[in-house]
């Protein structure tokens, strides 16, 4: 915080100055001490004047140059700091070597990486690690400034940002809620939320209130993709014995509608006496990412992940040295694509302060090497955290770039394609009873790769309203199996091989037929097969789905299977009706191959009638090209 910087800097200056005072005229020393007093009283302008007077009275006053330059640098007056250190290099004994490092650092923060690199080259033999970090930062900045991204950065303005720090923005999956943290009066951190206005902006944010916020610090909130779970950190809650909880721990609250429950702390598997904070849940509700300085890390704050298996959160795993450095990695954000991880770090090469980075998922546990998000998203200030919208086109992040006091604000930016997440389809829906249409919680759904049969995802519908959300990479096809205690298993396919573009929400609900229930007048959907564009054949995965759905009915009596074919709205109505009838007959013939009577299976083509999704999107058209098998008793 800004209020703490003065005593620390003054202590360093006084300690460095003492040995040299005897060589400096008394008048210069007096003005130096005057500057110290002005700085302690936060009268910066007079402090600058006093130090310049001291230098004028003794042009080789190294400590005065050092103090003045460091104050300018701390106050983010980088051009002034450069001027001071250049004069010091020329005027002081051994000035070129003594002031080379602070001069190079000031040049870097003044967006002059080429000049900084010249100084770095002149000190290439130095073993100081700061020179190596400066070289890496200046090299990166030189390339970033020469190749700026197309991002446009805009401060969200006074409705959101205040004289106090605003941090940790998080945009909900439907983009209708923006959560953030505010340090009220620079004392108490609370969670806030705002909604969009009708003009493309945001209304003034409101405190989330009790029971989420308390007299303690609540911060770094994120919300699960389905909107039902709130994750946040609470600080200043160490137990009396110092072992049960840490200074900051992870909490979770639940809502079935709009009111959050009382937050509950995670157990000892997650929370320790160390720092745990900045949680983020993966969109499949399986992995919890967070920040900790617990033992087993690589230095300062590291990013860790815990997986939810067998009803329990497992021991956290460090993301490893590709992500974590001896410095600090914070604010993990896993996009709804579940393939892109964004975070903040001051340990990787960047623009100078803490920068924002992204990496891509390599496999179930590993991530690619981080990539800096570039200029102008990153600045020579500190970028603290980022949240990206579902479609990947826009992001919200916190930064102190425009503040001389280190005060963070929230910014909005449109993302360049290079740093956008992976295109995915977002399937949202709920499990429900085929007969009563009542929603069913705890429905188990498994998603498989249609080509290999590999099990890719397993998730359970929400405990409250039976809802769920899953993201699937486009460009491939899938099958699903859904079941619940007391209900029959349902199988089907999901065709996304021909889909392109950013994430699009798709309504995808699953009906379940009660186990052993006979409904003589109700029709129940037991099978859905989707077809690629203009396809007139059954794939092997489609045949496997048919086998799984039909086998339980072999040997049963008194039912009729109605096979109905549908298309999207591409082409003429007459051709679509013919194509849908042909596909329905393909499925009917496959079913008859299992020995069912031809009198128990009927087929019909309905063309583009009864779409289940919008024909305006490619994913919607994929879902409409289908054959449904309905059983009637």
Buried (B, 14 or more C-beta within 10 A) or exposed (E): EBEEBBEEBBEEBBEBBEEEEEEBEEEBBBBBBBBBEBBEEEBBEBBBBBBBBBBEBBBBBBBBBBBBBBBBBBBBBBBBBBBBBBBBBEBBEEBBEBBBBBBBBBBBBBBBBEBBBEBBEEBEEBEEEEBEBBBBBBBBBBEBBEEEBEBEBEBBEEEBBBEBBBBBBBBBBEEEBBBBBBBBEBEBBBBBBBEEEEEEEBEEBEEBEEEBBBEBBBBBBBBBBBBBBBBBBBBEBBEEEEEBBBBBBBBBBBBEEEEBBEBEBBEEEBBBBBBBBBBBBBBBBBBBBBBBBBEEBBEBBBBBBBBBEEEEBBEBEBBEEEBBBEBBBBBBBBBBBBBBBBBBBBBBBBBBBBBBBBBBBEEEEEBBEBEBBBBBBBBBBBBBBBBBBBBBBBBBBBBBBBBEBBBBBBBBBBBBEEBBBBBBBBBBBBBBBBBEEEBBBEBBBBBBBBBEEEEBBEBBBBEBBBBBBBBBBBBBBBBBBBBBEEBBBBBBBBBBBBBEBBBBBBEBBBBBBBEEBEBEEBBBBBBBBBBEBEBEEBBEBBBBBBBBBBEEBEEEEEBBBBBBBBBBBBBEEEEBBBBBBEBBBBBBBBBBEEEBEEEBBBBBBBBBBEBBBBBEBBBBBBBBBBBBBBBBB
